[in-house]
Amino acid sequence: MKADTFNAIDRLFAPMQMILKIPVYQRNYDWTETNVKRLLEDIEVVLKTKRPHFIGAIVYMESQNSDLGMPEYLIIDGQQRLTTITILLQALRDLCGEQDQQSFRYD
């Protein structure tokens, strides 16, 4: 297995489309309110201080089963954080008006 590091924000918001999959053998989403609050507090500190913050490792491996013409990655570790951040981004998008949502699109 090859290990590599990258900036998660740069990778996840790159214009290239990719598929992130959580394999069925991974545990179910089980973060509690305490876990989510801790992540939100970390995000608040980053916004206030403008300093980088390590949210933890995201371990993935490229899947050989992608048949959609896009790279597909299996999330091995970090799925709880990625899922929570995805839910947070969806909630923020839902709170925006239709005109504001245009800024979320990368067309």
C-alpha positions as protocol buffer text, in pm:
chain_id: "A"
residue {
  index: 1
  type: MET
  ca { x: 0 y: 0 z: 0 }
}
residue {
  index: 2
  type: LYS
  ca { x: 133 y: 342 z: -93 }
}
residue {
  index: 3
  type: ALA
  ca { x: 104 y: 621 z: 163 }
}
residue {
  index: 4
  type: ASP
  ca { x: 87 y: 983 z: 55 }
}
residue {
  index: 5
  type: THR
  ca { x: -7 y: 1318 z: 202 }
}
residue {
  index: 6
  type: PHE
  ca { x: -210 y: 1597 z: 47 }
}
residue {
  index: 7
  type: ASN
  ca { x: -420 y: 1896 z: 142 }
}
residue {
  index: 8
  type: ALA
  ca { x: -770 y: 1753 z: 183 }
}
residue {
  index: 9
  type: ILE
  ca { x: -942 y: 2080 z: 95 }
}
residue {
  index: 10
  type: ASP
  ca { x: -742 y: 2112 z: -228 }
}
residue {
  index: 11
  type: ARG
  ca { x: -815 y: 1751 z: -322 }
}
residue {
  index: 12
  type: LEU
  ca { x: -1183 y: 1741 z: -228 }
}
residue {
  index: 13
  type: PHE
  ca { x: -1268 y: 2072 z: -397 }
}
residue {
  index: 14
  type: ALA
  ca { x: -1056 y: 2024 z: -706 }
}
residue {
  index: 15
  type: PRO
  ca { x: -1239 y: 2074 z: -1036 }
}
residue {
  index: 16
  type: MET
  ca { x: -1176 y: 1708 z: -1119 }
}
residue {
  index: 17
  type: GLN
  ca { x: -1473 y: 1491 z: -1028 }
}
residue {
  index: 18
  type: MET
  ca { x: -1417 y: 1176 z: -828 }
}
residue {
  index: 19
  type: ILE
  ca { x: -1619 y: 920 z: -641 }
}
residue {
  index: 20
  type: LEU
  ca { x: -1555 y: 867 z: -270 }
}
residue {
  index: 21
  type: LYS
  ca { x: -1696 y: 540 z: -139 }
}
residue {
  index: 22
  type: ILE
  ca { x: -1711 y: 402 z: 211 }
}
residue {
  index: 23
  type: PRO
  ca { x: -1672 y: 26 z: 186 }
}
residue {
  index: 24
  type: VAL
  ca { x: -1952 y: -184 z: 337 }
}
residue {
  index: 25
  type: TYR
  ca { x: -1711 y: -340 z: 587 }
}
residue {
  index: 26
  type: GLN
  ca { x: -1656 y: -1 z: 756 }
}
residue {
  index: 27
  type: ARG
  ca { x: -1855 y: 77 z: 1068 }
}
residue {
  index: 28
  type: ASN
  ca { x: -2179 y: 271 z: 1047 }
}
residue {
  index: 29
  type: TYR
  ca { x: -2188 y: 643 z: 1108 }
}
residue {
  index: 30
  type: ASP
  ca { x: -2194 y: 674 z: 1485 }
}
residue {
  index: 31
  type: TRP
  ca { x: -2066 y: 1016 z: 1577 }
}
residue {
  index: 32
  type: THR
  ca { x: -2241 y: 1162 z: 1876 }
}
residue {
  index: 33
  type: GLU
  ca { x: -2339 y: 1522 z: 1935 }
}
residue {
  index: 34
  type: THR
  ca { x: -2015 y: 1560 z: 2134 }
}
residue {
  index: 35
  type: ASN
  ca { x: -1803 y: 1452 z: 1835 }
}
residue {
  index: 36
  type: VAL
  ca { x: -1983 y: 1693 z: 1603 }
}
residue {
  index: 37
  type: LYS
  ca { x: -1956 y: 1981 z: 1850 }
}
residue {
  index: 38
  type: ARG
  ca { x: -1581 y: 1921 z: 1879 }
}
residue {
  index: 39
  type: LEU
  ca { x: -1542 y: 1936 z: 1501 }
}
residue {
  index: 40
  type: LEU
  ca { x: -1753 y: 2254 z: 1480 }
}
residue {
  index: 41
  type: GLU
  ca { x: -1543 y: 2414 z: 1756 }
}
residue {
  index: 42
  type: ASP
  ca { x: -1227 y: 2326 z: 1562 }
}
residue {
  index: 43
  type: ILE
  ca { x: -1373 y: 2483 z: 1249 }
}
residue {
  index: 44
  type: GLU
  ca { x: -1466 y: 2796 z: 1446 }
}
residue {
  index: 45
  type: VAL
  ca { x: -1108 y: 2827 z: 1577 }
}
residue {
  index: 46
  type: VAL
  ca { x: -971 y: 2794 z: 1223 }
}
residue {
  index: 47
  type: LEU
  ca { x: -1208 y: 3063 z: 1096 }
}
residue {
  index: 48
  type: LYS
  ca { x: -1114 y: 3301 z: 1377 }
}
residue {
  index: 49
  type: THR
  ca { x: -737 y: 3243 z: 1376 }
}
residue {
  index: 50
  type: LYS
  ca { x: -688 y: 3174 z: 1003 }
}
residue {
  index: 51
  type: ARG
  ca { x: -432 y: 2912 z: 1107 }
}
residue {
  index: 52
  type: PRO
  ca { x: -411 y: 2566 z: 951 }
}
residue {
  index: 53
  type: HIS
  ca { x: -563 y: 2283 z: 1149 }
}
residue {
  index: 54
  type: PHE
  ca { x: -506 y: 1909 z: 1127 }
}
residue {
  index: 55
  type: ILE
  ca { x: -845 y: 1738 z: 1134 }
}
residue {
  index: 56
  type: GLY
  ca { x: -695 y: 1390 z: 1127 }
}
residue {
  index: 57
  type: ALA
  ca { x: -579 y: 1147 z: 867 }
}
residue {
  index: 58
  type: ILE
  ca { x: -794 y: 1048 z: 575 }
}
residue {
  index: 59
  type: VAL
  ca { x: -678 y: 710 z: 452 }
}
residue {
  index: 60
  type: TYR
  ca { x: -797 y: 597 z: 112 }
}
residue {
  index: 61
  type: MET
  ca { x: -702 y: 368 z: -169 }
}
residue {
  index: 62
  type: GLU
  ca { x: -787 y: 384 z: -534 }
}
residue {
  index: 63
  type: SER
  ca { x: -1053 y: 139 z: -641 }
}
residue {
  index: 64
  type: GLN
  ca { x: -1016 y: -67 z: -955 }
}
residue {
  index: 65
  type: ASN
  ca { x: -1395 y: -102 z: -991 }
}
residue {
  index: 66
  type: SER
  ca { x: -1495 y: 242 z: -1118 }
}
residue {
  index: 67
  type: ASP
  ca { x: -1710 y: 205 z: -1427 }
}
residue {
  index: 68
  type: LEU
  ca { x: -1835 y: 565 z: -1442 }
}
residue {
  index: 69
  type: GLY
  ca { x: -1526 y: 711 z: -1608 }
}
residue {
  index: 70
  type: MET
  ca { x: -1419 y: 893 z: -1291 }
}
residue {
  index: 71
  type: PRO
  ca { x: -1153 y: 799 z: -1039 }
}
residue {
  index: 72
  type: GLU
  ca { x: -1301 y: 612 z: -743 }
}
residue {
  index: 73
  type: TYR
  ca { x: -1146 y: 602 z: -397 }
}
residue {
  index: 74
  type: LEU
  ca { x: -1236 y: 381 z: -103 }
}
residue {
  index: 75
  type: ILE
  ca { x: -1225 y: 564 z: 229 }
}
residue {
  index: 76
  type: ILE
  ca { x: -1046 y: 340 z: 478 }
}
residue {
  index: 77
  type: ASP
  ca { x: -1017 y: 585 z: 767 }
}
residue {
  index: 78
  type: GLY
  ca { x: -1168 y: 928 z: 822 }
}
residue {
  index: 79
  type: GLN
  ca { x: -1517 y: 842 z: 702 }
}
residue {
  index: 80
  type: GLN
  ca { x: -1684 y: 983 z: 1015 }
}
residue {
  index: 81
  type: ARG
  ca { x: -1519 y: 1324 z: 963 }
}
residue {
  index: 82
  type: LEU
  ca { x: -1579 y: 1327 z: 588 }
}
residue {
  index: 83
  type: THR
  ca { x: -1944 y: 1235 z: 634 }
}
residue {
  index: 84
  type: THR
  ca { x: -1994 y: 1503 z: 900 }
}
residue {
  index: 85
  type: ILE
  ca { x: -1825 y: 1770 z: 688 }
}
residue {
  index: 86
  type: THR
  ca { x: -2036 y: 1668 z: 388 }
}
residue {
  index: 87
  type: ILE
  ca { x: -2355 y: 1698 z: 596 }
}
residue {
  index: 88
  type: LEU
  ca { x: -2238 y: 2039 z: 720 }
}
residue {
  index: 89
  type: LEU
  ca { x: -2171 y: 2163 z: 366 }
}
residue {
  index: 90
  type: GLN
  ca { x: -2510 y: 2036 z: 249 }
}
residue {
  index: 91
  type: ALA
  ca { x: -2681 y: 2214 z: 540 }
}
residue {
  index: 92
  type: LEU
  ca { x: -2499 y: 2539 z: 458 }
}
residue {
  index: 93
  type: ARG
  ca { x: -2598 y: 2510 z: 93 }
}
residue {
  index: 94
  type: ASP
  ca { x: -2960 y: 2445 z: 193 }
}
residue {
  index: 95
  type: LEU
  ca { x: -2960 y: 2759 z: 408 }
}
residue {
  index: 96
  type: CYS
  ca { x: -2846 y: 2975 z: 116 }
}
residue {
  index: 97
  type: GLY
  ca { x: -3090 y: 3133 z: -122 }
}
residue {
  index: 98
  type: GLU
  ca { x: -3101 y: 3013 z: -482 }
}
residue {
  index: 99
  type: GLN
  ca { x: -2875 y: 3296 z: -600 }
}
residue {
  index: 100
  type: ASP
  ca { x: -2621 y: 3225 z: -326 }
}
residue {
  index: 101
  type: GLN
  ca { x: -2614 y: 2858 z: -423 }
}
residue {
  index: 102
  type: GLN
  ca { x: -2461 y: 2949 z: -756 }
}
residue {
  index: 103
  type: SER
  ca { x: -2131 y: 3006 z: -575 }
}
residue {
  index: 104
  type: PHE
  ca { x: -2131 y: 2638 z: -472 }
}
residue {
  index: 105
  type: ARG
  ca { x: -2126 y: 2517 z: -831 }
}
residue {
  index: 106
  type: TYR
  ca { x: -1806 y: 2451 z: -1019 }
}
residue {
  index: 107
  type: ASP
  ca { x: -1951 y: 2428 z: -1371 }
}
